[in-house]
Each structure stands twice: as C-alpha cells, then as structure tokens.
Amino acid sequence: MNGDGSAPVISPVPLMEISTGFWASKTLAVSLELGLFTLLSDGRGLTAAELAEALRISERPAEMLLTGCASLGLLQRRDGRYVNTPLADECLVPGRPYYFGGWVQMLDQRLYRAWGELERAVRTNSPTSWHPGAQAHLLDGIDPELLDVFWDAMHSLSAYSGRRLAHAVDLSGVRWLLDVGGGSGSVDIELCRCHPDLRATVFDLPEVCPIAEAKARLAGVADRIGTAPGDFLADAALPAGHDAVLLSMVLHDWDEDRVREILRKCHDALPPDGLIIISELLVNDEKTGPAPAALMSLNMLIETSGRNYTPAEYTAWLSAAGFSDPRVVWFDSPGANGAITARRP
Ligand SMILES: C[S@@+](CC[C@H](N)C(=O)[O-])C[C@H]1O[C@@H](n2cnc3c(N)ncnc32)[C@H](O)[C@@H]1O
C-alpha cells in the first residue's frame, strides 16, 4: 500500500519496451538497407541535411532516422554531426571482418514476416517461415538472393560465438575437429585463428560445403579447414579420425528423437577420450529464460521442429548416448550463451 492507503500502481513501462521492440529492429534494418553506416564509415560524419541530400530523401525523416539510431547506441554526435559508434563501425559496415548485417537482413527480409504469423505457429505447432507440405526443408527452393542472405546471416551470427567459444572451452588436446552441421565454417575460422595447431572439417550437406570452402579461402585458413559432404540423419556414420566434434546451433533445429540420434552418431565417430562440444543459446533448467535463448526457441517454432534446450536436457541425452563427464561453461555471444562438453569414455 502507498502511504495514503491507495494500492501501488504498477508501471507499464516494461510493456511499452516489449511491445515496441520491432520499432528498434526496423530502425536498424532500414538504416542498414539505406547504407547509413557505410556513408558514415569515413569518420567525417553527417548532418541531417547532408544525409537527406545523399539519400535523396526529405530532411524530416533523415533527422528522425539519425536521432533514432543515436538513441539506440548506433550513432553518436560529434561537433554537431552524427558519426558511427564503435559498435556500428565494426559490425554494421559491409566488408568488415565481424560484419553483423547479414543477420539483421535475414531478420528483416525473412523472419519479420514469419514472426507476423507467430499465432498460427503457436496454434498449429508448425513453422511459418516455409511450407512443410510443399518444401523438403526450410531452404528448399528458396530464392538464391535470399539464400545468400541466410548464409551471410549464419556467418555473421557465429563469428563472435566462435571467438568466445575458443576461450571458454579447453581445446588444448584437440588437433582435428569435426564441425557437424558446420555451415559456412564461421566458428571453425575463429577457432583456428585462436588455436594455431588446430585443423577442422566442416561436415554439412553437399550444397553447403562450397560456401565453407569459399569462406575459409577468404579468411586465409583453407589449408586448415576442409569439408566433408554428407547428411547426419541419412548417413549411417559420421567421418571418423577427429578427436573432437562440435555442434554449433545445430541441435536446436531438431526434435528430441533426432537430437538423440545425432548425439549417438557423434559418440560413435569419436575415439576414447574424444570431446563433444554443444554450443547453443541454452534455456535455463527452470525454463524461465534467459530471454535471448527463450526467444530463439520461439524462433525455432517459426523455422523448425526443434527448440532451445536446457543443460539438464543435454546432459541426460549425452549420458544416454554414452558420454561421460558433462560440463557446462557460460559465455556471452549473440548466437550462443554457453556450451556443454562431455567425453567418450
Ligand atoms: C543453424 S545452421 C548452423 C551452422 C553452423 N554450425 C554455425 O554455427 O554457424 C544449421 C546447419 O545444419 C546443417 N544441416 C541441416 N541438416 C543437415 C543434415 N541432415 N546433415 C548435415 N548438415 C545439416 C545446415 O545446412 C546448416 O549449415
């Protein structure tokens, strides 16, 4: 009760923040699309009038966009001109090594629409970003330009996770890593940068392997990162000879039965003492958060038959697959907040 006997009023401010989340997301996506951060990448800065002229738009929306981006921590004012913050300069200018714009574009071009149908996904327990009746999988028949956006998104999302993972997990005894569902090889590129003696194999569908090969060439690590085309569900076994396997943002795509099957195949591909690493946005064991993992889980409802799992769930399934010594390490990155490791006895 308040001093005057009236009931305390709960502030609805948090609800305003949640319900307007897409305002911030759209401000970022449109600024990126208009090339704002690239225009500002020479460090000279722009006024609203100069931006309006450069983009051939009215000064009113130019000023609003600049103010909006500044409010979100993407721009700052220096001597009356707007300039990129270090975050925007490092992550939102195309061509920079840790460019994050691919993910922003994918959210905007693919997932924004699909999330518009979240209610249908919840009511039907099926994806809305693709048509399971008409397509074999979520990327089947996708427009090639959108496919490029998807791979740029995965690459930019996983680069920082790779950097964090490299320090969070002890890879000292690992010489050759099998990255199961390795995609563009983004995580492997970062792991190889941090561990000079490490080599990696990206195991992924045949059409994906050339993407990893091109990215490894571009990063100058093609001599240490190879590919092995295959299908972890259809193939009887995974490639042998590696002393560790990594599953980064792979298992959340699949239901529990498939997860167990993939873990069993990883176990069988490893030698005794071989290490398995599962890197994901992990939901806590109480299933109350954290928000990035819980909302990524809903994104899996939009996109797949999977969900984001908890350390307790992974630990039980690893043990059932024959692994021992499960450990959880926590770190902070956009695509993963932790990793579970275990060993084949
Ligand atoms: C969400 S992406 C994660 C990519 C990568 N591990 C990363 O962290 O950036 C899932 C990956 O699993 C791969 N994948 C899906 N089904 C597969 C299958 N049956 N066999 C092998 N790879 C598969 C996809 O092609 C994609 O590269």
Ligand as a Chemical Component Dictionary entry (heavy atoms), coordinates in Angstrom:
data_LIG
# 
_chem_comp.id                   LIG 
_chem_comp.type                 NON-POLYMER 
_chem_comp.pdbx_formal_charge   0 
_chem_comp.three_letter_code    LIG 
# 
loop_
_chem_comp_atom.comp_id 
_chem_comp_atom.atom_id 
_chem_comp_atom.alt_atom_id 
_chem_comp_atom.type_symbol 
_chem_comp_atom.charge 
_chem_comp_atom.model_Cartn_x 
_chem_comp_atom.model_Cartn_y 
_chem_comp_atom.model_Cartn_z 
_chem_comp_atom.pdbx_ordinal 
LIG C1  C1  C 0  21.635 -23.156 -37.963 1  
LIG S1  S1  S 1  22.870 -23.721 -39.059 2  
LIG C2  C2  C 0  24.343 -23.716 -38.035 3  
LIG C3  C3  C 0  25.600 -23.560 -38.849 4  
LIG C4  C4  C 0  26.903 -23.519 -38.052 5  
LIG N1  N1  N 0  27.086 -24.665 -37.213 6  
LIG C5  C5  C 0  27.026 -22.234 -37.259 7  
LIG O1  O1  O 0  27.037 -22.271 -36.014 8  
LIG O2  O2  O -1 27.149 -21.163 -37.888 9  
LIG C6  C6  C 0  22.468 -25.477 -39.161 10 
LIG C7  C7  C 0  23.369 -26.233 -40.124 11 
LIG O3  O3  O 0  22.992 -27.610 -40.151 12 
LIG C8  C8  C 0  23.117 -28.057 -41.487 13 
LIG N2  N2  N 0  22.293 -29.257 -41.702 14 
LIG C9  C9  C 0  20.941 -29.329 -41.677 15 
LIG N3  N3  N 0  20.544 -30.597 -41.912 16 
LIG C10 C10 C 0  21.678 -31.321 -42.090 17 
LIG C11 C11 C 0  21.912 -32.702 -42.346 18 
LIG N4  N4  N 0  20.901 -33.564 -42.455 19 
LIG N5  N5  N 0  23.192 -33.119 -42.454 20 
LIG C12 C12 C 0  24.224 -32.246 -42.337 21 
LIG N6  N6  N 0  24.062 -30.919 -42.075 22 
LIG C13 C13 C 0  22.789 -30.477 -41.961 23 
LIG C14 C14 C 0  22.627 -26.869 -42.291 24 
LIG O4  O4  O 0  22.987 -26.955 -43.653 25 
LIG C15 C15 C 0  23.280 -25.733 -41.551 26 
LIG O5  O5  O 0  24.569 -25.473 -42.013 27 
# 
loop_
_chem_comp_bond.comp_id 
_chem_comp_bond.atom_id_1 
_chem_comp_bond.atom_id_2 
_chem_comp_bond.value_order 
_chem_comp_bond.pdbx_ordinal 
LIG C1  S1  SING 1  
LIG S1  C2  SING 2  
LIG S1  C6  SING 3  
LIG C2  C3  SING 4  
LIG C3  C4  SING 5  
LIG C4  N1  SING 6  
LIG C4  C5  SING 7  
LIG C5  O1  DOUB 8  
LIG C5  O2  SING 9  
LIG C6  C7  SING 10 
LIG C7  O3  SING 11 
LIG C7  C15 SING 12 
LIG O3  C8  SING 13 
LIG C8  N2  SING 14 
LIG C8  C14 SING 15 
LIG N2  C9  SING 16 
LIG N2  C13 SING 17 
LIG C9  N3  DOUB 18 
LIG N3  C10 SING 19 
LIG C10 C11 SING 20 
LIG C10 C13 DOUB 21 
LIG C11 N4  SING 22 
LIG C11 N5  DOUB 23 
LIG N5  C12 SING 24 
LIG C12 N6  DOUB 25 
LIG N6  C13 SING 26 
LIG C14 O4  SING 27 
LIG C14 C15 SING 28 
LIG C15 O5  SING 29 
# 
